[in-house]
Amino acid sequence: MQATLLGTLLPELSRTFTPGQSGTLASVQSLGLIIASFVTGPAIDRAGARAGVLFGLALIALALFILPSAHGYVPLLFVMALMGLGGGVISTSSNTMASELGGANQASTLNLLNVFFGVGGLATPALGALLSEAALCRLIALVSLCGIALQLSTPTSQIPGGRGFQNAKDTRQLFQPLFVLLSMFVLLYVAAEVGVWNWLALYLTGRGMPKNQALHVLSFGFAAGIVTGRLAASRIPLRFRPASITLACSVLMALATSALLLTSGALSAGAAVFCAGLFMGPVYPTTLALVSQAFPRGTATAIGIAVTMGWIGVGLSSRLIGSIAGDNPNRLGTALLVIPGLSVLMCFVNLTFQRWLPRSAVPAQP
């Protein structure tokens, strides 16, 4: 919910800030995500994922209680950075916990976990169309506090502990071509997905669509597509190599996001963005499953680095889109061509890393 909050607030913020300033807000949030994801991994491998989830939720709750009173640009930059730190800690911690609980079915488990990212993404724009910005922030902060209570009430015996690297030989795998390319693939994917979250509502309102309708397209179109794609990937036995799935999704992403920029009405935009979300849905968790399989020890460190690369992609794409659009909202459509371009690059990276994948990298049947 907090990860997609900025995209929900951008139409309102655009009355005060230029697209370039909005891009800087997104970049600052991604900087917090980058720092947290990179630092959190080794700590989780020692202390366990539960501590990371608790700390991340606490940071987000704090940021969201401050946000309604942060009226100036500089205070907003601080709050976005704090939200980024909390989000980065939660992303690494929760994905690590799910991969450890998933056993032989890591791809299915990670897809099921990330279904709930889509649920949060669906809820936030929908609630944003009904609630004030302050009420929405307080609601998400309350959800964070409920998450803390749930973690504290769960018996420690049900949550895996940390599993760090045993020796220097294990850490050298982080510099192998397979891991570098997987991390680059995550960078490109997250840049494309969050580019839609952050900019779609603003793009649609710029084309004359009412704010509430644009938020509903984002919510019931894109988020619902992601939920559907990940739910299918978590329940349907995956009979194909994960890399083949991510390649097919990358090709379809490029087509769907290109079609999205050609639509004008709410119905056609909703259909195009649903397809984009449907094809994007399985990519991120399935790629993290490949990372987890490559690192049975030091899982959190490897996932943290891969996730960090994703947040770097968010910062780069947000800044690039904001820079191309500049102070002219009419150039936003041209700037958003970055998203299908990223999808095409994903196809090339995917084809490249497949040569280093072991033949055993096929998920077990659920």
C-alpha positions in Angstrom: 0.0 0.0 0.0 2.8 2.5 0.9 4.8 1.5 -2.2 2.0 2.7 -4.5 1.0 5.7 -2.4 3.1 8.2 -4.3 1.3 7.4 -7.6 -2.0 7.9 -5.9 -0.9 11.3 -4.5 0.8 12.6 -7.6 -2.4 14.1 -9.3 -2.9 16.2 -6.2 0.8 17.0 -5.8 0.9 18.1 -9.5 -1.1 21.2 -8.5 1.9 22.4 -6.5 4.9 20.7 -8.1 6.2 20.2 -11.6 6.6 16.7 -13.2 10.4 17.2 -12.6 9.9 17.8 -8.9 7.5 14.8 -8.7 10.2 12.7 -10.3 12.7 13.9 -7.7 10.2 12.8 -4.9 10.1 9.3 -6.5 13.9 9.2 -6.9 14.3 10.1 -3.2 12.0 7.4 -2.2 13.9 4.9 -4.4 17.2 6.1 -2.8 15.8 5.0 0.6 14.7 1.7 -0.9 18.2 1.2 -2.4 20.0 1.9 0.9 17.7 -0.3 3.0 17.7 -3.2 0.6 21.4 -3.3 0.3 22.1 -3.0 4.1 19.3 -5.3 5.3 20.3 -8.5 3.5 23.4 -9.3 5.6 21.7 -8.3 8.8 18.7 -10.6 8.0 21.1 -13.5 7.3 22.3 -13.1 10.9 19.2 -12.0 12.9 16.4 -13.5 10.8 13.7 -12.0 8.6 11.3 -11.3 11.4 13.4 -8.5 12.9 13.5 -6.9 9.5 9.8 -7.0 8.9 9.1 -5.4 12.4 11.7 -2.6 11.8 10.4 -1.9 8.3 6.8 -1.7 9.4 7.7 0.7 12.2 9.5 3.1 9.8 6.5 3.1 7.5 4.0 3.8 10.3 6.2 6.7 11.5 6.5 8.2 8.0 2.8 8.0 7.3 1.9 9.6 10.6 4.2 12.5 9.6 3.1 12.8 5.9 -0.2 14.6 6.3 1.5 17.5 8.1 4.5 17.7 5.6 3.3 20.5 3.4 6.5 21.8 2.0 8.7 20.2 -0.7 11.7 19.6 1.7 9.6 17.9 4.4 8.0 15.7 1.7 11.5 14.7 0.5 12.3 13.6 4.1 9.1 11.6 4.4 9.6 9.9 1.0 13.1 8.9 2.0 11.8 7.4 5.3 9.1 5.5 3.5 11.7 4.2 1.1 13.9 2.9 3.9 10.9 1.1 5.5 9.8 -0.3 2.1 13.3 -1.6 1.3 13.6 -3.4 4.6 10.1 -5.0 4.3 10.7 -6.1 0.7 14.0 -7.9 1.4 12.7 -9.4 4.7 9.4 -10.7 3.5 10.7 -12.2 0.2 13.5 -13.9 2.2 11.0 -15.3 4.7 8.8 -16.6 1.9 11.7 -18.2 0.0 12.8 -20.0 3.2 9.3 -21.2 4.0 8.7 -22.3 0.3 11.2 -25.1 0.2 11.1 -26.8 -3.2 8.2 -24.6 -4.3 9.9 -21.2 -4.0 8.5 -19.8 -7.2 4.9 -20.7 -6.2 5.4 -19.3 -2.7 7.0 -16.1 -3.8 4.2 -15.5 -6.4 1.6 -16.1 -3.7 3.3 -13.6 -1.3 3.6 -11.0 -4.0 -0.2 -11.4 -4.8 -0.6 -9.3 -1.7 1.6 -6.5 -3.1 -1.0 -6.4 -5.9 -3.8 -6.4 -3.4 -2.3 -3.4 -1.7 -1.7 -1.7 -5.0 -5.4 -2.3 -5.9 -6.6 -1.0 -2.6 -4.5 2.3 -2.4 -5.8 4.0 -5.5 -9.3 2.8 -4.9 -9.3 4.2 -1.4 -7.5 7.4 -2.6 -10.6 8.1 -4.8 -12.8 7.9 -1.7 -10.7 9.3 1.2 -8.7 12.5 1.8 -4.9 12.2 1.5 -4.5 12.5 5.3 -7.1 9.8 6.0 -5.5 7.5 3.5 -2.0 7.9 5.1 -3.4 7.2 8.6 -5.2 4.1 7.3 -2.1 2.6 5.8 -0.2 3.5 9.0 -2.8 1.6 11.0 -2.4 -1.4 8.7 1.4 -1.3 9.4 0.7 -1.3 13.1 -1.6 -4.3 12.7 1.2 -6.0 10.8 3.6 -5.4 13.7 1.0 -7.0 16.1 0.7 -10.0 13.8 4.4 -10.6 13.7 4.8 -10.3 17.5 2.0 -12.8 18.1 3.5 -15.4 15.8 5.5 -18.1 17.6 9.2 -17.8 16.9 9.4 -21.5 16.1 7.3 -21.0 13.0 9.6 -18.4 11.5 13.0 -19.5 10.0 16.2 -18.0 11.4 19.1 -16.4 9.6 21.3 -18.4 7.2 24.3 -16.5 6.3 27.3 -17.3 4.0 29.6 -19.9 5.5 32.8 -18.9 3.7 34.4 -16.6 1.1 33.8 -19.1 -1.6 30.0 -18.6 -1.2 30.2 -14.8 -1.4 32.2 -15.1 -4.7 29.0 -16.3 -6.4 27.7 -12.8 -6.2 30.2 -11.8 -8.9 29.3 -14.6 -11.3 27.6 -13.6 -14.7 24.3 -15.4 -13.7 23.7 -13.3 -10.6 24.8 -10.0 -12.3 22.4 -10.6 -15.2 19.5 -11.7 -12.9 20.1 -8.5 -10.9 20.1 -6.4 -14.1 16.8 -8.1 -15.1 15.2 -7.2 -11.8 16.4 -3.6 -12.3 14.7 -3.3 -15.7 11.5 -5.0 -14.5 11.0 -2.9 -11.4 11.7 0.2 -13.3 9.0 -0.6 -15.7 6.4 -1.7 -13.1 6.8 1.2 -10.8 6.9 3.6 -13.7 3.3 2.6 -14.4 2.4 2.9 -10.7 3.9 6.4 -10.4 2.9 8.0 -13.7 -0.2 6.3 -15.1 -2.8 8.3 -13.1 -1.0 11.6 -13.9 -0.8 10.7 -17.6 -4.5 9.8 -17.8 -5.6 13.0 -16.0 -3.3 15.0 -18.4 -5.3 13.5 -21.3 -8.6 14.7 -19.8 -9.7 11.8 -17.7 -11.2 12.8 -14.3 -8.9 12.1 -11.3 -11.1 9.5 -9.7 -11.6 7.6 -12.9 -7.9 7.6 -13.6 -7.3 6.2 -10.1 -9.9 3.5 -10.7 -8.2 2.5 -14.0 -4.9 2.2 -12.1 -6.5 0.2 -9.3 -8.9 -2.1 -11.0 -6.8 -2.3 -14.1 -3.1 -2.5 -13.4 -3.3 -3.8 -9.8 -6.0 -6.4 -10.6 -3.9 -7.6 -13.5 -0.8 -8.1 -11.3 -2.9 -9.9 -8.7 -4.4 -12.2 -11.4 -1.0 -13.0 -12.9 0.7 -13.8 -9.7 -2.2 -15.8 -8.3 -2.2 -17.9 -11.5 1.5 -18.4 -11.2 1.2 -19.5 -7.6 -1.7 -22.0 -8.1 -1.1 -23.4 -11.6 1.7 -26.0 -11.8 4.6 -24.4 -13.6 5.6 -26.9 -16.3 8.1 -24.6 -18.0 11.4 -23.2 -17.0 11.1 -20.0 -15.0 13.4 -18.2 -17.4 11.0 -19.1 -20.3 8.1 -17.7 -18.4 9.9 -14.4 -17.7 10.9 -14.2 -21.3 7.4 -14.6 -22.6 6.1 -12.1 -20.0 8.8 -9.6 -21.1 7.7 -9.8 -24.7 4.0 -9.4 -23.8 4.8 -6.5 -21.4 6.4 -4.6 -24.3 3.3 -5.0 -26.4 0.8 -4.2 -23.7 2.6 -1.1 -22.4 2.9 0.2 -25.9 -0.8 -0.3 -26.5 -1.5 1.5 -23.2 0.0 4.7 -24.5 -2.2 4.6 -27.6 -5.5 4.4 -25.7 -7.8 7.3 -24.9 -11.0 6.1 -23.2 -11.4 4.6 -19.8 -12.5 1.2 -21.1 -9.6 0.8 -23.6 -7.1 2.1 -21.0 -8.4 -0.2 -18.4 -8.1 -3.2 -20.7 -4.6 -2.4 -21.8 -3.3 -1.7 -18.3 -4.9 -4.9 -17.0 -3.0 -6.9 -19.7 0.2 -5.1 -18.7 -0.3 -6.0 -15.1 -1.3 -9.6 -16.0 2.0 -10.1 -17.9 4.1 -8.2 -15.4 2.7 -10.1 -12.4 4.8 -13.3 -12.4 8.1 -11.7 -13.4 9.4 -10.3 -10.2 8.7 -13.2 -7.8 9.7 -15.9 -10.3 13.1 -14.1 -10.8 13.6 -13.9 -7.0 12.9 -17.6 -6.9 15.8 -18.1 -9.4 18.0 -16.0 -7.1 17.0 -18.0 -4.0 17.7 -21.3 -5.8 21.2 -20.0 -6.6 21.8 -19.0 -3.0 20.5 -21.6 -0.5 22.8 -19.8 2.0 23.1 -16.1 2.1 19.6 -15.9 0.6 18.8 -12.6 2.2 22.0 -11.0 1.0 21.5 -12.2 -2.6 17.8 -11.1 -2.6 18.8 -7.8 -1.0 21.3 -7.0 -3.7 18.8 -8.1 -6.5 16.0 -5.9 -4.9 18.5 -3.1 -4.5 19.1 -3.2 -8.3 15.4 -3.0 -8.8 15.1 0.2 -6.7 18.1 1.7 -8.6 16.0 1.1 -11.7 13.1 2.9 -10.1 15.3 5.9 -9.4 16.7 6.0 -12.9 13.4 5.5 -14.7 11.6 8.0 -12.5 14.3 10.6 -13.0 14.4 9.8 -16.8 10.7 10.1 -17.2 10.5 13.3 -15.2 13.4 14.8 -17.1 12.0 14.0 -20.5 8.6 15.4 -19.5 10.2 18.4 -17.8 7.8 21.3 -17.0 5.5 20.3 -19.8 2.8 17.7 -18.9 2.0 17.3 -22.6 5.4 15.6 -23.0 4.6 12.9 -20.5 3.3 10.5 -23.2 6.6 10.6 -25.0 8.5 10.2 -21.7 6.5 7.0 -20.9 7.8 5.3 -24.0 10.7 4.5 -21.6 8.5 1.7 -20.1 8.0 -0.5 -23.3 11.7 0.2 -24.0 12.7 -1.3 -20.7 10.5 -4.4 -21.5 12.4 -4.9 -24.8 15.8 -4.7 -22.9 14.4 -7.3 -20.5 14.0 -9.7 -23.4 17.7 -9.4 -24.4 18.9 -9.8 -20.8 16.7 -12.8 -20.3 18.0 -14.6 -23.4 21.6 -13.9 -22.2 21.3 -15.2 -18.6 19.6 -18.5 -19.7 22.9 -19.8 -20.9 24.2 -19.9 -17.3 21.1 -21.4 -15.7 21.4 -25.0 -14.5 19.0 -27.4 -16.1 17.6 -28.2 -12.7 16.2 -24.6 -12.3 12.7 -25.8 -12.9 10.2 -25.3 -10.0 8.9 -28.4 -8.2 5.2 -29.2 -8.8 3.0 -27.7 -6.0 
